[in-house]
C-alpha cells in the first residue's frame, strides 16, 4: 500500500481543490491510501464541506497552521503532522506563483523520508522575486513537478526554474460518465430560455482576467444578439460591474446570474446549454472546458497558453484572442448555426474520451507514484 499525503493551503475552494478530490476518488483503493494536510484558518464554508466530503470517503484530513515563512515555528508543526501520517509521497498542490511557502514544504517532507511531487497549475504567472527565491531553494528537494499541458511545461522550466528531467505533463481529467444528465430540456425551461434562443454558459469565478465583461460586450455587438441568452454560474469581485454592463447594454433580460453552483448543478447547466464561453486571458487547464466537451458542447475560449492543446480550433470549438471583443462576437455568431454546434459538440465528446477522462489521468498518476517508490526503502515503501 502506497501512502500519499496531499498538501493544500488554499483559503477558498477552486479548481485546484477539485483536482485533488477527483484524483483521490479515482485512485485504486487497494493500492493507495490517501490523506490531506490543509491550512487551519479556513473560513470558506465550501472548502470546509470539501474537506468533510473527503473524510466521508475515507481520506484523512489534518489541519495545521501554514504561515511560512513568516511564522518559522509552523515548519515544525507541518513536520510533526507529516511525520505522524508517514506518507511515502507528499504531493503538494498549487505550489504556484502566488505563495512561496509551498516550496518550503518540500524539504520538510523530505526530512520525514517521503518522496516529493508538486502540481503546478499556473506556471506561466511569474512570482515576485522574493517568492521565486524561496521557491527555488525549496525545489531542491523536489522529485517530480506535474503540469497539465506542454505549453505550461515550458513555462515551468523556463520561468520557474524546474529542471526538465523533473517535469511530467499529465492532463486534467473528469469522469467519463460526466454529462449524462436527464431532462436537460426542462433545465432550459427553468432557466427561462425561450426557443429557439441559443444558451451560452459562463461557468467560473467572475474575475477581470476571466473575460465575462468582454463576453457581455461581445454579446451586445453580435449580429445574433436577439437570439442569445447568457447564463452565468459563479461569483467574484467583478460581478457587480458585469451586472451593470449587462443593464447598460440592454441585456438585463438576456443575462442570468445564478451565483455559485455545485458540481452537479454545473453539470446540469452545461448539459442544458448550447455553447460554453470562457474568453479568459490566462488559464492552466480549466475543468469547465473538459466538462463542456464531456457534455458534447462546443466552446469559445482564449487562444492562450495550453488551451489550444485542449480545444481543436474549428473542430471542437472556436479559439479567439480573448482581448478582441470583435472576435468573441464573431464566434457567438458563428455558433448560432445549430448544425455546426452539433458537429463540433460530437467531435468534442470524442476528443474528451480519447484524451481527458479522469480514468486516463488516474492511470498516469498511479504509474508516476509507483515509479517514485519502486525500490525505495523510505518509510518501508511497498
PLY file of the C-alpha trace (Angstrom):
ply
format ascii 1.0
element vertex 382
property float x
property float y
property float z
element edge 381
property int vertex1
property int vertex2
end_header
0.00 0.00 0.00
1.45 3.35 -1.07
0.55 6.22 1.24
0.12 9.66 -0.35
-0.41 12.92 1.51
-1.73 15.86 -0.50
-0.85 19.31 0.84
-3.29 22.15 0.15
-3.05 25.70 1.51
-5.96 27.26 -0.39
-8.12 29.70 1.63
-11.12 29.06 -0.64
-12.50 26.32 -2.87
-11.41 26.38 -6.51
-10.47 24.19 -9.43
-7.18 23.21 -7.81
-9.04 21.63 -4.90
-11.35 19.85 -7.33
-8.17 18.45 -8.91
-7.25 16.80 -5.62
-10.68 15.40 -4.74
-11.26 13.99 -8.21
-7.82 12.42 -8.36
-8.25 10.83 -4.93
-11.63 9.43 -5.96
-10.09 7.69 -8.97
-7.05 6.08 -7.34
-7.00 2.33 -6.78
-8.03 1.99 -3.14
-6.43 -1.42 -2.96
-3.03 0.07 -3.79
-3.11 3.66 -2.50
-4.07 5.20 0.85
-4.64 8.96 0.86
-4.59 11.83 3.34
-4.78 15.62 3.05
-2.89 18.25 5.01
-4.62 21.66 4.84
-4.40 25.05 6.49
-6.17 25.54 9.79
-7.59 29.06 9.33
-10.15 28.18 6.63
-13.22 30.41 6.59
-14.75 29.37 3.27
-17.73 27.11 4.05
-17.37 25.42 0.67
-13.79 24.39 1.45
-14.91 23.02 4.82
-17.60 20.98 3.03
-14.95 19.77 0.56
-12.79 18.51 3.44
-15.77 16.86 5.11
-16.65 15.08 1.86
-13.11 13.71 1.64
-13.34 12.41 5.21
-16.65 10.78 4.35
-14.96 8.86 1.53
-12.16 7.57 3.75
-9.43 10.18 3.27
-7.93 11.50 6.48
-7.79 15.30 6.66
-5.45 17.06 9.10
-5.38 20.84 9.64
-2.25 22.72 10.72
-1.13 26.36 10.67
0.51 27.22 7.33
2.14 30.63 7.60
5.60 30.03 6.21
8.00 31.75 6.03
6.50 34.41 8.31
5.98 32.02 11.24
9.02 29.69 11.24
7.53 27.55 14.03
4.92 26.33 11.54
7.69 24.34 9.82
7.89 22.16 12.95
4.11 21.82 13.08
4.00 20.74 9.44
6.86 18.31 10.01
5.13 16.71 13.00
1.86 16.31 11.07
3.60 14.73 8.08
5.74 12.51 10.28
2.61 11.21 12.03
0.91 10.49 8.69
4.08 8.73 7.46
3.43 9.08 3.72
5.64 7.51 1.09
4.85 10.51 -1.16
3.96 14.10 -0.30
2.09 15.67 -3.22
1.92 19.44 -2.89
-0.90 21.13 -4.80
-0.63 24.62 -6.30
2.91 25.42 -5.21
2.39 28.24 -7.64
3.32 31.80 -8.29
1.23 33.30 -5.51
2.77 31.72 -2.46
6.42 30.85 -1.89
5.69 28.79 1.23
4.89 25.69 -0.78
8.49 25.46 -1.86
9.41 25.24 1.81
7.09 22.29 2.38
9.27 20.14 0.12
12.41 19.96 2.30
10.16 19.43 5.32
8.53 16.49 3.53
11.94 15.15 2.50
13.05 15.28 6.14
10.27 12.81 7.00
11.64 10.37 4.44
8.96 11.00 1.79
9.36 11.45 -1.93
8.00 14.75 -3.27
5.63 15.74 -6.08
4.15 19.13 -6.90
1.35 20.06 -9.25
1.88 23.44 -10.90
-1.46 24.73 -12.19
-0.29 28.21 -13.27
3.44 28.12 -14.04
3.01 30.89 -16.63
2.35 33.52 -13.95
5.67 34.95 -12.74
6.14 35.10 -8.97
7.56 38.05 -7.10
11.32 37.77 -6.84
11.34 37.03 -3.10
8.82 34.22 -3.53
10.73 32.94 -6.55
13.90 32.76 -4.47
12.16 30.87 -1.64
10.59 28.53 -4.15
13.83 27.75 -5.98
15.56 26.94 -2.71
12.75 24.62 -1.66
12.56 22.95 -5.07
15.99 21.42 -4.50
14.04 18.79 -2.56
11.64 18.16 -5.45
11.41 14.80 -7.21
8.70 15.46 -9.85
6.72 18.51 -10.98
3.44 17.82 -12.77
1.69 20.29 -15.04
-1.24 19.94 -17.41
-0.08 21.00 -20.87
3.09 21.02 -22.94
2.97 24.81 -23.16
2.84 25.12 -19.40
5.68 22.63 -19.03
7.81 25.08 -20.99
6.93 27.88 -18.58
7.68 25.61 -15.63
11.18 25.01 -17.00
11.93 28.50 -18.31
10.13 30.75 -15.80
10.05 28.66 -12.64
13.49 27.10 -12.97
12.47 23.43 -12.65
14.91 21.06 -14.42
13.29 19.50 -17.48
14.17 15.98 -16.27
11.80 16.50 -13.32
8.79 17.72 -15.34
5.86 15.49 -16.33
2.77 16.52 -18.33
-0.42 14.87 -17.10
-3.65 16.45 -18.33
-6.59 17.01 -16.01
-9.46 14.58 -16.34
-13.10 14.28 -15.37
-15.22 11.14 -15.04
-16.19 9.53 -18.33
-19.83 9.48 -17.23
-19.94 13.27 -16.79
-22.69 14.88 -18.87
-25.22 12.05 -18.69
-27.92 14.40 -17.39
-31.62 13.69 -17.70
-34.23 16.33 -18.50
-31.81 18.89 -19.96
-34.73 20.41 -21.86
-36.57 21.01 -18.60
-33.48 22.71 -17.21
-33.56 25.14 -20.15
-37.17 25.94 -19.30
-36.25 26.50 -15.64
-33.55 28.95 -16.74
-36.21 30.97 -18.56
-34.98 30.16 -22.03
-37.23 30.74 -25.00
-36.87 28.55 -28.05
-35.04 28.94 -30.34
-32.64 31.01 -28.22
-29.00 29.92 -28.05
-27.97 29.34 -24.44
-24.38 30.43 -23.80
-22.91 29.33 -20.45
-20.18 31.06 -18.47
-19.00 28.96 -15.51
-16.32 30.07 -13.07
-15.12 32.81 -10.79
-16.10 36.28 -12.01
-12.73 38.00 -12.09
-11.45 40.65 -14.54
-8.99 38.34 -16.31
-11.70 35.71 -16.90
-13.34 37.94 -19.51
-17.03 37.96 -18.58
-17.21 41.71 -19.17
-15.78 41.24 -22.65
-18.22 38.41 -23.29
-21.20 40.60 -22.37
-19.86 43.42 -24.54
-19.38 40.99 -27.44
-22.91 39.70 -26.97
-24.21 43.27 -27.29
-22.38 43.67 -30.61
-23.15 40.26 -32.10
-25.40 40.11 -35.14
-27.22 37.26 -33.42
-27.74 39.34 -30.25
-31.51 38.92 -30.15
-31.26 35.12 -30.18
-28.65 34.82 -27.41
-29.16 34.16 -23.72
-26.19 34.09 -21.35
-26.30 32.21 -18.05
-23.54 32.93 -15.51
-22.72 30.34 -12.84
-20.22 31.83 -10.42
-19.38 34.75 -8.19
-16.45 37.09 -7.79
-15.11 40.61 -7.47
-16.17 41.64 -10.99
-19.78 40.53 -10.66
-21.27 43.95 -9.88
-19.51 45.53 -12.86
-20.75 42.73 -15.14
-24.33 43.12 -13.93
-24.17 46.86 -14.54
-22.71 46.37 -18.02
-25.50 43.95 -18.97
-28.06 46.54 -17.84
-26.28 49.37 -19.67
-26.24 47.36 -22.91
-29.93 46.49 -22.67
-29.20 42.83 -21.95
-30.51 42.53 -18.40
-33.28 40.18 -19.54
-30.82 38.07 -21.55
-28.11 37.62 -18.92
-28.99 35.46 -15.91
-26.68 35.45 -12.89
-27.10 32.23 -10.89
-24.39 32.70 -8.27
-22.12 29.84 -7.21
-23.30 26.39 -8.22
-22.21 22.92 -7.09
-20.50 20.46 -9.42
-23.74 18.57 -10.06
-25.61 21.81 -10.77
-22.86 22.93 -13.11
-23.12 19.62 -14.94
-26.86 20.18 -15.44
-26.28 23.75 -16.67
-23.69 22.66 -19.21
-25.90 19.81 -20.42
-28.74 22.30 -20.94
-26.56 24.86 -22.71
-25.61 25.15 -26.37
-22.17 26.75 -26.02
-19.62 27.35 -23.27
-17.74 30.65 -23.42
-14.52 31.29 -21.48
-12.62 34.24 -23.05
-10.02 34.24 -20.27
-6.65 35.96 -20.59
-4.79 33.13 -18.84
-5.62 29.62 -17.71
-3.90 26.36 -16.84
-6.25 23.62 -17.96
-9.70 24.70 -16.71
-12.04 21.89 -15.76
-15.02 23.65 -17.29
-13.59 23.22 -20.80
-13.35 19.46 -20.26
-16.81 19.39 -18.70
-18.30 21.13 -21.73
-16.53 18.66 -24.02
-17.89 15.76 -21.97
-21.37 17.24 -22.43
-20.75 17.37 -26.21
-20.83 21.17 -26.26
-18.57 23.39 -28.39
-16.59 26.09 -26.61
-15.40 29.62 -27.22
-12.08 30.06 -25.45
-8.99 32.23 -25.42
-6.13 31.28 -27.71
-3.71 31.37 -24.79
-1.12 29.15 -23.11
-2.18 25.47 -23.16
-5.80 25.92 -24.25
-5.04 25.26 -27.96
-3.85 21.79 -26.86
-7.32 21.16 -25.46
-9.65 22.92 -27.91
-9.15 21.92 -31.54
-9.91 25.25 -33.23
-12.67 24.95 -35.80
-13.26 21.30 -34.88
-14.36 21.18 -31.22
-14.81 24.91 -30.70
-13.62 28.38 -31.65
-10.46 29.97 -30.29
-10.25 33.75 -30.06
-7.94 36.50 -28.92
-9.59 36.98 -25.50
-8.93 40.73 -25.62
-10.65 41.16 -29.01
-14.34 41.76 -28.47
-14.98 41.60 -32.22
-13.52 38.07 -32.36
-15.71 36.92 -29.46
-18.77 38.45 -31.15
-17.92 36.69 -34.41
-17.55 33.37 -32.58
-21.00 33.84 -31.00
-22.48 34.50 -34.44
-20.68 31.51 -35.95
-22.00 29.15 -33.29
-25.53 30.37 -33.87
-25.61 27.61 -36.51
-27.28 24.61 -34.83
-25.81 22.08 -37.29
-22.29 23.38 -36.67
-22.81 23.24 -32.90
-23.94 19.63 -33.12
-20.96 18.67 -35.30
-18.43 20.40 -33.05
-20.08 19.03 -29.91
-19.82 15.45 -31.16
-16.16 15.99 -32.03
-15.57 17.49 -28.58
-17.01 14.44 -26.84
-14.85 12.13 -28.95
-11.73 14.16 -28.12
-12.63 14.14 -24.43
-12.98 10.35 -24.35
-9.63 9.92 -26.09
-7.56 12.36 -24.02
-9.21 13.88 -20.97
-11.05 11.35 -18.83
-10.33 11.01 -15.14
-9.58 7.36 -15.73
-6.70 8.28 -18.05
-5.35 10.88 -15.61
-5.51 8.48 -12.65
-3.70 5.72 -14.55
-0.86 8.09 -15.41
-0.58 9.46 -11.89
-0.61 5.96 -10.38
2.24 4.98 -12.68
4.14 8.09 -11.61
3.61 7.34 -7.90
4.71 3.74 -8.33
7.84 4.79 -10.19
8.79 7.08 -7.29
8.55 4.43 -4.57
9.73 1.47 -6.61
12.82 0.11 -4.95
12.74 2.73 -2.21
13.20 1.72 1.40
11.98 5.07 2.76
9.06 4.54 5.10
9.01 0.85 4.25
7.53 1.56 0.82
5.59 -1.29 -0.72
0 1
1 2
2 3
3 4
4 5
5 6
6 7
7 8
8 9
9 10
10 11
11 12
12 13
13 14
14 15
15 16
16 17
17 18
18 19
19 20
20 21
21 22
22 23
23 24
24 25
25 26
26 27
27 28
28 29
29 30
30 31
31 32
32 33
33 34
34 35
35 36
36 37
37 38
38 39
39 40
40 41
41 42
42 43
43 44
44 45
45 46
46 47
47 48
48 49
49 50
50 51
51 52
52 53
53 54
54 55
55 56
56 57
57 58
58 59
59 60
60 61
61 62
62 63
63 64
64 65
65 66
66 67
67 68
68 69
69 70
70 71
71 72
72 73
73 74
74 75
75 76
76 77
77 78
78 79
79 80
80 81
81 82
82 83
83 84
84 85
85 86
86 87
87 88
88 89
89 90
90 91
91 92
92 93
93 94
94 95
95 96
96 97
97 98
98 99
99 100
100 101
101 102
102 103
103 104
104 105
105 106
106 107
107 108
108 109
109 110
110 111
111 112
112 113
113 114
114 115
115 116
116 117
117 118
118 119
119 120
120 121
121 122
122 123
123 124
124 125
125 126
126 127
127 128
128 129
129 130
130 131
131 132
132 133
133 134
134 135
135 136
136 137
137 138
138 139
139 140
140 141
141 142
142 143
143 144
144 145
145 146
146 147
147 148
148 149
149 150
150 151
151 152
152 153
153 154
154 155
155 156
156 157
157 158
158 159
159 160
160 161
161 162
162 163
163 164
164 165
165 166
166 167
167 168
168 169
169 170
170 171
171 172
172 173
173 174
174 175
175 176
176 177
177 178
178 179
179 180
180 181
181 182
182 183
183 184
184 185
185 186
186 187
187 188
188 189
189 190
190 191
191 192
192 193
193 194
194 195
195 196
196 197
197 198
198 199
199 200
200 201
201 202
202 203
203 204
204 205
205 206
206 207
207 208
208 209
209 210
210 211
211 212
212 213
213 214
214 215
215 216
216 217
217 218
218 219
219 220
220 221
221 222
222 223
223 224
224 225
225 226
226 227
227 228
228 229
229 230
230 231
231 232
232 233
233 234
234 235
235 236
236 237
237 238
238 239
239 240
240 241
241 242
242 243
243 244
244 245
245 246
246 247
247 248
248 249
249 250
250 251
251 252
252 253
253 254
254 255
255 256
256 257
257 258
258 259
259 260
260 261
261 262
262 263
263 264
264 265
265 266
266 267
267 268
268 269
269 270
270 271
271 272
272 273
273 274
274 275
275 276
276 277
277 278
278 279
279 280
280 281
281 282
282 283
283 284
284 285
285 286
286 287
287 288
288 289
289 290
290 291
291 292
292 293
293 294
294 295
295 296
296 297
297 298
298 299
299 300
300 301
301 302
302 303
303 304
304 305
305 306
306 307
307 308
308 309
309 310
310 311
311 312
312 313
313 314
314 315
315 316
316 317
317 318
318 319
319 320
320 321
321 322
322 323
323 324
324 325
325 326
326 327
327 328
328 329
329 330
330 331
331 332
332 333
333 334
334 335
335 336
336 337
337 338
338 339
339 340
340 341
341 342
342 343
343 344
344 345
345 346
346 347
347 348
348 349
349 350
350 351
351 352
352 353
353 354
354 355
355 356
356 357
357 358
358 359
359 360
360 361
361 362
362 363
363 364
364 365
365 366
366 367
367 368
368 369
369 370
370 371
371 372
372 373
373 374
374 375
375 376
376 377
377 378
378 379
379 380
380 381
